[in-house]
Amino acid sequence: MGHNCQVTTIDFAKGHGTGNDFVIVPDLKDALPLKDAQVAALCDRRFGIGGDGLLRVAPSEDPAAEWFMDYRNGDGSIAEMCGNGVRVFARYLLEQGLAEGPEIPVATRAGIKTVHVEGDELRVDMGPAEFGPTSEASVEGFTWAGQAVSMGNPHLVCHLGDEAELESLELFHQPRFDAGVFPEGVNVEFVVGTAPQVRMRVHERGVGETASCGTGACAVGAVALRHAGQDTGVCKVDVPGGTLTITVTDETLFLAGPAVIVAEGTFRF
């Protein structure tokens, strides 16, 4: 190795919530600001560790939480919130002794999210779903009506006719959407079934199709309950990587599901 080659080594962990997977980088002294290209390299499935996104564990500036979840999409872009990510983040804090249950406040770009430890499941108060206008999404020339929902980040929930239609969707490419309604881009969820149990697939903005999307499941659960004429209630959302449980109350919305740390190691840039 030549004298000009500088190798940077960082510690990492890898975790997932229903198959929505993340690279976790502990930066407990806030000394490791990662560039977009470094995030993308870590999240690359062939040349890096692989992940839908990256969770940097940094000290929080908010006195209400000790740790800040610096969440980044797999391409390095910044995202406001990640429901599966915040549960995996909390699981990492628990396993590393950086937090104790049963309630763990986590600072995020969408405010403080409190994670409740319930055995293998972690339940997070995501705040209420905010319904926007109706809009539409198109895939390969087919168009579906959808409901705009904000969970601190933008979603478009589209109901399909049947399972076969859901299975056959090509979600490798970003579905077309109305940039006037979603100037920051949008996560698009395609759903079949009715509350209390629905199935979904999702194309995440800046990532592509993922095995799960926590905020997407929240949006889907809230829309499914509303379609069933319920302002509150419980809806199970089956995603390709498992099942998430959405509970809508008068004040807020809870997302519950498993979160697992599967590996730890060091990465060389």
C-alpha positions as CSV (number, residue, x, y, z in Angstrom):
1,M,0.0,0.0,0.0
2,G,1.4,3.4,-1.0
3,H,2.1,6.1,1.5
4,N,-0.8,8.2,0.1
5,C,-3.4,5.6,0.8
6,Q,-5.3,6.6,3.9
7,V,-7.6,4.0,5.3
8,T,-10.5,5.1,7.6
9,T,-12.0,2.4,9.7
10,I,-15.4,2.9,11.4
11,D,-17.4,0.6,13.6
12,F,-20.8,-0.4,12.4
13,A,-23.7,-2.7,13.3
14,K,-26.4,-4.1,11.0
15,G,-30.1,-4.4,11.9
16,H,-33.5,-4.8,10.4
17,G,-37.2,-4.3,11.2
18,T,-39.3,-6.7,9.2
19,G,-36.6,-6.9,6.5
20,N,-36.2,-3.1,6.2
21,D,-32.4,-3.1,6.9
22,F,-30.0,-0.5,8.1
23,V,-26.3,0.1,8.6
24,I,-25.9,1.6,12.1
25,V,-22.9,3.8,12.8
26,P,-22.2,4.8,16.4
27,D,-20.8,8.4,16.6
28,L,-21.3,8.9,20.3
29,K,-19.0,12.0,20.3
30,D,-20.5,13.5,17.1
31,A,-17.1,13.4,15.5
32,L,-17.9,11.5,12.3
33,P,-20.1,13.5,9.9
34,L,-20.6,11.1,7.0
35,K,-20.6,12.5,3.4
36,D,-23.4,11.4,1.1
37,A,-21.0,9.2,-0.9
38,Q,-19.8,7.5,2.3
39,V,-23.4,6.7,3.3
40,A,-24.1,5.3,-0.2
41,A,-20.9,3.2,-0.1
42,L,-21.8,1.7,3.3
43,C,-25.4,1.0,2.1
44,D,-24.3,-0.6,-1.3
45,R,-25.3,-4.2,-1.3
46,R,-22.4,-5.4,-3.5
47,F,-19.5,-3.1,-2.6
48,G,-20.5,-2.2,1.0
49,I,-22.4,-3.7,3.9
50,G,-25.9,-3.2,2.4
51,G,-28.9,-1.4,3.7
52,D,-32.0,0.5,2.8
53,G,-30.6,3.3,4.9
54,L,-28.1,4.4,7.5
55,L,-28.7,5.3,11.2
56,R,-25.9,7.4,12.8
57,V,-26.1,7.4,16.6
58,A,-25.2,10.9,17.6
59,P,-25.7,12.9,20.8
60,S,-29.0,14.8,20.9
61,E,-29.2,18.6,21.3
62,D,-32.7,18.2,22.6
63,P,-32.7,17.8,26.4
64,A,-35.7,15.5,26.2
65,A,-33.6,12.7,24.5
66,E,-30.0,11.6,25.0
67,W,-29.6,10.3,21.4
68,F,-30.3,11.7,17.9
69,M,-31.1,9.4,15.0
70,D,-29.4,10.9,12.0
71,Y,-31.3,8.9,9.4
72,R,-30.1,8.8,5.8
73,N,-31.5,7.0,2.8
74,G,-29.4,4.4,1.0
75,D,-28.3,7.0,-1.6
76,G,-27.0,9.4,1.1
77,S,-30.0,11.8,1.0
78,I,-31.5,13.0,4.2
79,A,-35.0,11.8,5.3
80,E,-37.2,13.2,8.0
81,M,-38.3,10.0,9.6
82,C,-38.1,6.2,9.4
83,G,-40.5,4.1,11.5
84,N,-38.6,0.8,11.2
85,G,-35.3,2.7,11.6
86,V,-36.3,4.3,14.9
87,R,-37.2,0.9,16.3
88,V,-33.9,-0.6,15.2
89,F,-32.1,2.4,16.6
90,A,-33.8,1.8,20.0
91,R,-32.9,-1.9,19.9
92,Y,-29.2,-0.9,19.2
93,L,-29.3,1.5,22.2
94,L,-30.7,-1.2,24.4
95,E,-28.2,-3.8,23.4
96,Q,-25.2,-1.4,23.8
97,G,-26.4,-0.2,27.2
98,L,-26.9,3.3,25.9
99,A,-30.5,3.4,27.0
100,E,-32.9,1.4,29.3
101,G,-36.5,0.6,28.7
102,P,-39.3,0.5,29.0
103,E,-39.5,3.9,27.3
104,I,-36.7,5.3,25.1
105,P,-37.0,8.8,23.8
106,V,-35.2,9.3,20.4
107,A,-34.6,12.7,18.8
108,T,-35.3,12.7,15.1
109,R,-35.7,15.3,12.4
110,A,-39.5,14.8,12.8
111,G,-39.3,15.5,16.6
112,I,-38.9,13.3,19.6
113,K,-40.2,9.7,19.1
114,T,-40.8,7.6,22.2
115,V,-40.1,3.9,21.8
116,H,-41.8,1.4,24.2
117,V,-40.1,-1.9,24.8
118,E,-42.6,-4.7,24.8
119,G,-40.5,-7.9,24.8
120,D,-39.4,-8.8,21.3
121,E,-41.6,-6.0,19.9
122,L,-40.8,-2.3,20.0
123,R,-43.7,0.1,19.7
124,V,-43.2,3.7,18.8
125,D,-45.5,6.7,19.1
126,M,-45.3,8.1,15.5
127,G,-47.6,11.1,16.0
128,P,-50.9,11.4,14.1
129,A,-51.2,10.7,10.4
130,E,-52.0,13.9,8.5
131,F,-54.2,13.4,5.5
132,G,-53.5,15.5,2.4
133,P,-55.3,15.7,-0.9
134,T,-56.1,12.8,-3.2
135,S,-53.6,12.3,-6.0
136,E,-52.4,9.4,-8.2
137,A,-49.5,7.3,-9.1
138,S,-48.6,5.5,-12.4
139,V,-46.5,2.4,-13.0
140,E,-45.8,1.2,-16.6
141,G,-48.7,3.2,-18.0
142,F,-51.2,2.1,-15.4
143,T,-52.6,4.7,-13.0
144,W,-54.2,4.4,-9.6
145,A,-55.9,6.9,-7.4
146,G,-54.2,7.5,-4.0
147,Q,-54.5,9.3,-0.7
148,A,-51.7,11.7,0.4
149,V,-50.6,11.1,4.0
150,S,-47.8,12.8,6.0
151,M,-46.1,10.8,8.8
152,G,-43.5,13.5,9.1
153,N,-42.5,12.4,5.6
154,P,-44.7,12.2,2.5
155,H,-46.7,9.1,1.4
156,L,-49.2,8.3,-1.3
157,V,-51.4,5.3,-0.5
158,C,-53.0,3.6,-3.5
159,H,-55.5,0.7,-3.2
160,L,-55.3,-2.0,-5.9
161,G,-58.0,-4.5,-7.0
162,D,-56.5,-7.8,-6.0
163,E,-53.4,-9.8,-5.0
164,A,-52.4,-10.6,-8.5
165,E,-52.3,-6.9,-9.4
166,L,-50.1,-6.3,-6.3
167,E,-47.8,-9.2,-7.1
168,S,-47.2,-8.1,-10.7
169,L,-46.2,-4.5,-10.0
170,E,-42.8,-3.5,-11.2
171,L,-41.5,-1.3,-8.4
172,F,-37.8,-1.2,-9.4
173,H,-38.4,2.3,-10.8
174,Q,-40.0,5.3,-9.0
175,P,-43.7,5.4,-9.8
176,R,-44.8,8.6,-11.5
177,F,-46.5,11.1,-9.3
178,D,-47.7,14.7,-9.2
179,A,-44.7,16.8,-8.3
180,G,-47.1,19.7,-7.6
181,V,-48.5,17.7,-4.7
182,F,-45.2,16.2,-3.6
183,P,-42.4,18.7,-4.4
184,E,-40.0,16.8,-2.1
185,G,-40.8,13.4,-3.8
186,V,-42.9,10.7,-2.2
187,N,-43.0,7.2,-0.8
188,V,-45.7,5.2,-2.7
189,E,-47.6,2.4,-1.1
190,F,-49.7,-0.1,-3.0
191,V,-52.3,-1.9,-0.9
192,V,-54.8,-4.8,-1.1
193,G,-57.4,-5.8,1.5
194,T,-59.4,-4.0,4.1
195,A,-58.9,-3.3,7.8
196,P,-58.2,-5.0,10.2
197,Q,-55.5,-6.7,7.9
198,V,-54.0,-5.4,4.7
199,R,-51.0,-6.2,2.5
200,M,-48.7,-3.6,0.9
201,R,-45.7,-3.1,-1.3
202,V,-43.8,0.1,-1.2
203,H,-41.4,2.1,-3.3
204,E,-39.3,4.3,-1.0
205,R,-38.1,7.7,-2.2
206,G,-34.3,7.5,-2.6
207,V,-34.2,3.8,-2.0
208,G,-36.4,1.8,-4.3
209,E,-38.6,-1.1,-3.3
210,T,-38.0,-2.3,0.3
211,A,-39.1,-5.3,2.3
212,S,-40.8,-2.9,4.7
213,C,-41.4,0.7,5.4
214,G,-42.6,1.7,8.9
215,T,-43.9,5.2,8.1
216,G,-45.5,3.7,5.0
217,A,-47.3,1.0,7.1
218,C,-48.5,3.8,9.4
219,A,-49.9,5.7,6.4
220,V,-51.5,2.5,5.0
221,G,-53.0,1.5,8.4
222,A,-54.5,5.0,8.9
223,V,-56.0,5.0,5.4
224,A,-57.4,1.4,5.7
225,L,-59.1,2.3,9.0
226,R,-60.6,5.4,7.5
227,H,-61.8,3.4,4.5
228,A,-63.5,1.1,7.0
229,G,-65.2,4.0,8.6
230,Q,-63.0,4.0,11.7
231,D,-61.3,7.0,13.1
232,T,-59.5,4.8,15.7
233,G,-58.6,1.1,15.8
234,V,-56.0,-1.5,15.1
235,C,-54.8,-2.6,11.6
236,K,-52.2,-5.3,10.9
237,V,-50.1,-4.5,7.8
238,D,-48.4,-7.4,6.0
239,V,-45.2,-6.3,4.3
240,P,-42.9,-8.5,2.3
241,G,-40.6,-8.8,5.3
242,G,-43.2,-9.6,8.0
243,T,-46.1,-7.9,9.8
244,L,-46.4,-4.5,11.5
245,T,-49.3,-3.5,13.8
246,I,-50.7,0.0,13.5
247,T,-52.8,1.4,16.3
248,V,-54.7,4.7,15.8
249,T,-56.0,6.5,18.8
250,D,-57.7,9.9,19.1
251,E,-54.4,11.6,19.7
252,T,-51.7,9.7,17.8
253,L,-50.6,6.5,16.0
254,F,-48.4,3.7,17.2
255,L,-46.2,1.4,15.1
256,A,-45.3,-1.9,16.6
257,G,-43.1,-4.7,15.3
258,P,-39.8,-6.6,15.7
259,A,-36.4,-5.0,15.5
260,V,-33.2,-7.2,15.4
261,I,-29.5,-6.5,15.4
262,V,-27.8,-9.1,13.2
263,A,-24.2,-8.2,12.9
264,E,-21.4,-5.9,14.2
265,G,-18.0,-5.2,12.7
266,T,-15.6,-2.6,11.2
267,F,-15.7,-1.1,7.7
268,R,-12.8,0.3,5.8
269,F,-13.1,3.3,3.4
